[in-house]
Amino acid sequence: MSLIKLQVNTKNQKYPIFIGNNILGKLNEFLIESSINFNQCLIVADKKVPKKLINKVFNSLPKNSVIIHYFNASEKNKNLKSVYKIISLLLNKNFNRNDCLISLGGGITGDVSGFAASIYKRGLKFINLPSTLLSQVDSSIGGKTGVNTPHGKNLIGSFYQPSLVVSDINFLSSLPKREIICGYGEVLKHALINNKKFFTFLNKNGSKILNLKSPFIEKAIYTSCLIKKKLVETDEKELGIRKILNLGHTFAHAYEATLGYSKKLNHGEAVILGVKTAAKFSLLNKILNIKEFKLIENHLNDLNLPRNINKFFSIKNLNTILSFMKKDKKNNTKKINLILLKKIGSPVYKLHFNEKKINLFLKKELTE
């Protein structure tokens, strides 16, 4: 596949996204093209990224002072303690605001690194090298950074756009199948909120995408990035239309938190469950019709994706799930804000429901 370049233009930052296969070695060229200079650079690398790919990044950077900090990326380590470790390294090496922090890993690494970059001396240059499908199609774009707390997911964070994003498809072949499924959850979400034609493409080629077949995987990444780019440019701080990117996420974040961010359910799997829950809730509230709901349900069934919350939770988890939904950062009243679907490609985001209605719905889903 030839190199693809997308340009994101927000009020606060303009930055390119480069998408291609085996392009890490061109990192220095991308820095020059993007007019990014620095004297010092800290790479925060997820320990799970293969060493040969970490070395490729290291060797492609200018021979300045490059430090590597290895990060054990997990939802449990997505916390202020991890941020402070990164900031301590920057302080000890006296990084200034013209220096650079590079995230090399998935969404967790990007969120933690980006947050550290946003608060260190009120803003350090930040480059994102997403290594998972989920981060390449979603979390590396748009400037959301943050960490978890015992009260819920991503409740401490900032909007801080990167200076550059480089998505090398070569990373994906090193991932377990479960990680690819996680990323697919966000690809599917993008289709459901924006583009029926893209959903039809996924319906036809989903198994090829999950098996990283070319050119299907490239098209899935590019189209997802394009959808998210347009929404971020329109509404950088998520005051309106960008909220549709949270389809399924109010449920998903509550599911993750209820399980204590354990390996039983990771973020992308929770998003797929959340999307299915939101679609079912849309159906039962007469917002989505049965034909459109069946298209979504059959898609999940055909690809054998996670789809039944009662496989992960029982009725005894109900109050905990609801308590986390009430703490969701999108809520601004005592009611719970949900992004729902009118039809595939047409979401609704200004909807608030009382706890009792969601309680009754979830009770039924958990006991079916």
C-alpha positions as CSV (number, residue, x, y, z in Angstrom):
1,M,0.0,0.0,0.0
2,S,1.2,3.5,-0.8
3,L,1.7,6.0,2.0
4,I,-1.5,7.8,2.9
5,K,-1.5,11.2,4.6
6,L,-4.4,12.8,6.4
7,Q,-4.2,16.4,7.8
8,V,-6.1,17.2,11.0
9,N,-6.9,20.9,11.4
10,T,-8.2,21.9,14.8
11,K,-8.4,25.3,16.4
12,N,-5.4,24.4,18.7
13,Q,-3.2,22.3,16.4
14,K,-2.7,21.2,12.9
15,Y,-1.0,17.8,12.4
16,P,-0.6,15.0,9.9
17,I,-1.5,11.3,10.2
18,F,0.7,9.1,8.1
19,I,-0.7,5.6,7.4
20,G,1.3,2.9,5.7
21,N,3.1,-0.4,5.9
22,N,6.6,-0.6,7.2
23,I,7.0,3.2,7.5
24,L,8.6,3.5,11.0
25,G,12.0,3.9,9.3
26,K,10.8,7.1,7.7
27,L,10.0,8.8,11.1
28,N,12.9,11.3,10.6
29,E,11.5,12.3,7.2
30,F,8.0,12.8,8.7
31,L,9.6,15.0,11.5
32,I,11.4,17.2,8.9
33,E,8.2,17.4,6.7
34,S,6.2,18.4,9.8
35,S,8.9,21.0,10.9
36,I,9.3,19.2,14.3
37,N,12.7,19.9,16.0
38,F,13.9,19.0,19.4
39,N,17.1,18.5,21.4
40,Q,15.8,15.8,23.7
41,C,13.3,13.0,23.2
42,L,11.6,10.6,25.6
43,I,10.0,7.5,24.1
44,V,7.4,5.9,26.3
45,A,7.2,2.3,24.9
46,D,4.8,-0.3,25.9
47,K,6.7,-3.4,27.0
48,K,4.6,-5.6,24.7
49,V,5.8,-3.9,21.5
50,P,8.4,-6.1,19.8
51,K,12.0,-4.9,20.5
52,K,12.9,-4.8,16.8
53,L,10.1,-2.3,16.2
54,I,11.2,-0.2,19.2
55,N,14.8,-0.3,17.8
56,K,13.5,0.8,14.4
57,V,12.0,3.9,16.0
58,F,15.1,4.6,18.1
59,N,17.4,4.3,15.0
60,S,15.2,6.4,12.8
61,L,15.3,9.4,15.2
62,P,17.9,12.2,14.9
63,K,21.0,11.2,16.9
64,N,20.1,13.6,19.8
65,S,19.6,12.5,23.3
66,V,16.9,9.8,23.1
67,I,15.7,8.1,26.3
68,I,13.4,5.1,26.4
69,H,11.0,4.5,29.3
70,Y,9.3,1.0,29.2
71,F,5.7,1.1,30.4
72,N,3.7,-1.9,31.4
73,A,0.5,-0.9,29.7
74,S,-2.7,-2.0,31.4
75,E,-5.9,-0.3,32.6
76,K,-4.7,-0.8,36.2
77,N,-1.5,1.1,35.4
78,K,-3.4,3.9,33.6
79,N,-3.1,6.1,36.7
80,L,-1.5,9.2,38.1
81,K,1.4,7.2,39.5
82,S,2.4,6.2,36.0
83,V,2.1,9.8,34.8
84,Y,4.3,11.0,37.7
85,K,7.0,8.5,36.7
86,I,7.1,10.0,33.2
87,I,7.2,13.6,34.5
88,S,10.0,12.7,37.0
89,L,12.1,11.5,34.1
90,L,11.4,14.7,32.1
91,L,12.3,16.8,35.1
92,N,15.5,14.9,35.9
93,K,16.7,15.4,32.3
94,N,15.5,19.0,32.4
95,F,13.3,18.7,29.3
96,N,12.1,22.0,28.0
97,R,8.9,22.8,26.1
98,N,10.6,22.5,22.7
99,D,11.6,18.9,23.5
100,C,9.5,15.9,22.7
101,L,7.7,13.0,24.2
102,I,6.8,10.0,21.9
103,S,4.2,7.4,22.7
104,L,5.0,4.0,21.3
105,G,2.1,1.6,22.1
106,G,-1.6,1.3,22.2
107,G,-4.4,3.5,23.5
108,I,-3.4,3.2,27.2
109,T,0.2,4.2,26.5
110,G,-1.0,7.1,24.3
111,D,-3.5,8.3,26.9
112,V,-0.9,8.3,29.8
113,S,1.9,9.8,27.7
114,G,-0.3,12.4,26.1
115,F,-1.6,13.5,29.5
116,A,2.0,13.7,30.9
117,A,3.0,15.8,27.8
118,S,0.0,18.1,28.3
119,I,0.8,19.0,31.9
120,Y,4.6,19.0,31.8
121,K,5.6,22.7,31.8
122,R,2.1,23.3,30.5
123,G,2.8,21.5,27.2
124,L,5.5,19.4,25.6
125,K,5.7,18.4,21.9
126,F,3.9,15.0,21.6
127,I,4.1,12.4,18.9
128,N,1.9,9.3,18.8
129,L,3.1,6.0,17.2
130,P,0.0,3.8,17.7
131,S,0.9,0.1,17.8
132,T,-2.6,-1.5,18.1
133,L,-5.5,-1.5,15.7
134,L,-7.7,0.3,18.3
135,S,-5.2,3.1,18.8
136,Q,-4.6,3.4,15.0
137,V,-8.3,3.8,14.2
138,D,-9.4,5.8,17.2
139,S,-7.4,6.9,20.3
140,S,-4.3,8.3,18.6
141,I,-6.5,10.9,16.9
142,G,-8.4,13.8,18.5
143,G,-6.3,14.7,21.5
144,K,-8.1,13.0,24.3
145,T,-5.7,12.0,27.1
146,G,-6.4,10.8,30.6
147,V,-6.1,8.3,33.4
148,N,-8.5,6.1,35.4
149,T,-9.4,6.4,39.1
150,P,-11.3,4.1,41.5
151,H,-14.4,6.3,40.6
152,G,-14.3,5.4,36.9
153,K,-12.5,5.5,33.6
154,N,-10.7,8.6,32.2
155,L,-12.1,10.9,34.8
156,I,-8.8,12.9,35.0
157,G,-7.5,14.1,31.7
158,S,-7.1,16.8,29.1
159,F,-7.6,17.6,25.5
160,Y,-4.1,17.8,24.0
161,Q,-3.5,17.3,20.3
162,P,-0.4,15.5,19.1
163,S,2.1,17.2,16.7
164,L,2.3,14.0,14.5
165,V,0.7,10.6,14.3
166,V,2.4,7.7,12.4
167,S,0.3,4.5,12.0
168,D,2.5,1.6,10.7
169,I,0.3,-1.4,9.8
170,N,3.4,-3.6,10.3
171,F,2.7,-3.3,14.1
172,L,-0.5,-5.3,13.7
173,S,1.0,-8.6,12.7
174,S,2.6,-8.9,16.2
175,L,-0.8,-8.6,18.0
176,P,-2.9,-11.4,19.4
177,K,-6.3,-11.9,17.7
178,R,-8.1,-10.6,20.8
179,E,-6.3,-7.2,20.2
180,I,-7.5,-7.1,16.6
181,I,-11.1,-7.7,17.7
182,C,-10.7,-4.8,20.2
183,G,-9.7,-2.4,17.4
184,Y,-12.5,-3.7,15.2
185,G,-15.0,-2.6,17.9
186,E,-14.0,1.0,17.2
187,V,-14.0,0.5,13.4
188,L,-17.6,-0.8,13.7
189,K,-18.6,2.1,15.9
190,H,-17.3,4.6,13.3
191,A,-19.4,2.9,10.6
192,L,-22.6,2.9,12.8
193,I,-22.3,6.6,13.7
194,N,-21.5,7.9,10.3
195,N,-21.6,5.8,7.2
196,K,-24.0,3.0,6.2
197,K,-21.9,2.4,3.1
198,F,-18.8,1.7,5.3
199,F,-21.0,-0.7,7.4
200,T,-21.9,-2.6,4.3
201,F,-18.2,-2.8,3.5
202,L,-17.6,-4.2,7.0
203,N,-20.5,-6.6,6.6
204,K,-18.9,-8.0,3.4
205,N,-15.3,-8.0,4.5
206,G,-15.2,-8.2,8.3
207,S,-13.4,-11.5,8.5
208,K,-10.8,-10.3,6.0
209,I,-10.2,-7.2,8.2
210,L,-9.9,-9.3,11.3
211,N,-7.3,-11.4,9.5
212,L,-5.4,-8.2,8.4
213,K,-5.9,-8.9,4.7
214,S,-4.7,-6.2,2.3
215,P,-6.2,-3.8,1.1
216,F,-9.2,-4.3,3.4
217,I,-7.4,-3.5,6.7
218,E,-5.9,-0.4,5.1
219,K,-9.3,0.8,4.0
220,A,-10.8,0.1,7.5
221,I,-8.1,2.2,9.2
222,Y,-8.2,5.0,6.7
223,T,-12.0,5.3,6.7
224,S,-12.1,5.3,10.5
225,C,-9.5,8.0,10.7
226,L,-11.3,10.1,8.2
227,I,-14.6,9.8,10.1
228,K,-13.0,10.7,13.4
229,K,-10.9,13.6,11.8
230,K,-14.0,15.3,10.5
231,L,-15.8,15.1,13.9
232,V,-12.7,16.3,15.8
233,E,-12.2,19.3,13.4
234,T,-15.9,20.2,13.9
235,D,-16.0,19.9,17.7
236,E,-12.5,19.6,19.2
237,K,-13.6,19.8,22.9
238,E,-16.6,17.5,22.6
239,L,-19.3,20.1,23.3
240,G,-21.7,18.8,20.7
241,I,-21.5,16.5,17.6
242,R,-18.2,14.8,18.7
243,K,-20.2,13.1,21.5
244,I,-21.4,10.6,18.9
245,L,-18.0,9.0,19.0
246,N,-19.1,7.7,22.5
247,L,-21.7,5.3,21.0
248,G,-21.7,2.4,23.4
249,H,-19.1,3.9,25.7
250,T,-21.2,4.8,28.7
251,F,-22.1,1.1,29.0
252,A,-18.6,0.0,28.0
253,H,-16.8,2.1,30.6
254,A,-19.2,0.9,33.3
255,Y,-18.6,-2.7,32.3
256,E,-14.8,-2.3,32.5
257,A,-14.9,-0.6,35.8
258,T,-17.3,-3.2,37.3
259,L,-14.8,-5.9,36.5
260,G,-12.0,-3.8,38.0
261,Y,-10.3,-3.3,34.6
262,S,-9.4,-7.0,34.6
263,K,-8.2,-9.0,31.7
264,K,-11.6,-10.7,31.5
265,L,-12.8,-7.8,29.4
266,N,-10.6,-5.2,27.7
267,H,-11.7,-1.9,26.3
268,G,-12.5,-2.8,22.7
269,E,-14.5,-5.9,23.8
270,A,-16.4,-3.7,26.2
271,V,-17.1,-1.2,23.4
272,I,-18.6,-4.0,21.2
273,L,-20.8,-5.1,24.2
274,G,-21.7,-1.4,24.7
275,V,-22.6,-0.9,21.1
276,K,-24.8,-3.9,21.1
277,T,-26.4,-2.7,24.4
278,A,-27.0,0.8,23.0
279,A,-28.5,-0.7,19.8
280,K,-30.9,-2.9,21.8
281,F,-31.8,0.0,24.1
282,S,-32.5,2.1,20.9
283,L,-34.7,-0.6,19.6
284,L,-36.7,-1.0,22.8
285,N,-37.2,2.8,23.0
286,K,-38.6,2.8,19.4
287,I,-35.6,4.9,18.1
288,L,-34.1,2.1,16.0
289,N,-36.2,-0.2,13.9
290,I,-36.0,-4.0,14.1
291,K,-34.5,-4.4,10.6
292,E,-31.5,-2.1,11.3
293,F,-31.1,-3.7,14.7
294,K,-31.0,-7.2,13.1
295,L,-28.3,-6.0,10.7
296,I,-26.1,-5.1,13.7
297,E,-26.9,-8.2,15.7
298,N,-26.2,-10.5,12.7
299,H,-22.9,-8.8,12.0
300,L,-21.8,-9.5,15.6
301,N,-23.0,-13.0,15.4
302,D,-21.4,-13.7,12.0
303,L,-18.0,-12.6,13.2
304,N,-18.4,-14.2,16.6
305,L,-17.8,-11.0,18.4
306,P,-18.6,-10.4,22.1
307,R,-22.3,-9.6,22.3
308,N,-24.1,-10.9,25.4
309,I,-23.5,-9.0,28.7
310,N,-24.9,-12.0,30.7
311,K,-21.7,-13.9,29.7
312,F,-19.7,-11.4,31.7
313,F,-22.1,-10.2,34.4
314,S,-25.0,-11.4,36.5
315,I,-27.8,-9.6,38.3
316,K,-25.6,-9.0,41.3
317,N,-23.5,-6.7,39.2
318,L,-26.4,-4.5,38.2
319,N,-26.1,-1.8,40.9
320,T,-22.3,-1.5,40.4
321,I,-22.8,-1.0,36.6
322,L,-25.4,1.7,37.2
323,S,-23.3,3.5,39.8
324,F,-20.4,3.8,37.3
325,M,-22.8,4.9,34.5
326,K,-24.0,7.7,36.8
327,K,-20.4,8.9,37.3
328,D,-19.7,9.0,33.5
329,K,-18.1,12.3,32.6
330,K,-20.6,13.0,29.8
331,N,-23.5,13.4,32.3
332,N,-24.4,17.0,33.2
333,T,-27.7,16.3,35.0
334,K,-28.9,13.6,37.4
335,K,-29.9,11.6,34.4
336,I,-27.6,9.3,32.4
337,N,-26.6,10.6,28.9
338,L,-26.6,7.9,26.2
339,I,-25.6,8.0,22.5
340,L,-28.2,5.9,20.6
341,L,-29.0,5.0,17.0
342,K,-31.9,6.2,14.8
343,K,-30.5,4.0,12.0
344,I,-27.1,2.8,10.9
345,G,-25.1,6.0,10.1
346,S,-27.5,8.2,12.0
347,P,-26.9,8.6,15.8
348,V,-28.7,10.7,18.4
349,Y,-26.7,12.3,21.2
350,K,-28.9,14.7,23.1
351,L,-30.7,11.9,25.1
352,H,-30.9,11.6,28.9
353,F,-32.6,8.7,30.7
354,N,-33.4,8.2,34.4
355,E,-31.7,5.5,36.3
356,K,-34.9,3.4,36.8
357,K,-35.4,3.0,33.0
358,I,-31.8,1.8,32.4
359,N,-32.1,-0.4,35.5
360,L,-35.2,-2.2,34.2
361,F,-33.6,-2.7,30.8
362,L,-30.3,-4.0,32.1
363,K,-32.1,-6.3,34.6
364,K,-33.8,-8.0,31.6
365,E,-30.5,-8.2,29.6
366,L,-28.7,-9.8,32.6
367,T,-31.4,-12.4,33.2
368,E,-32.2,-13.4,29.7
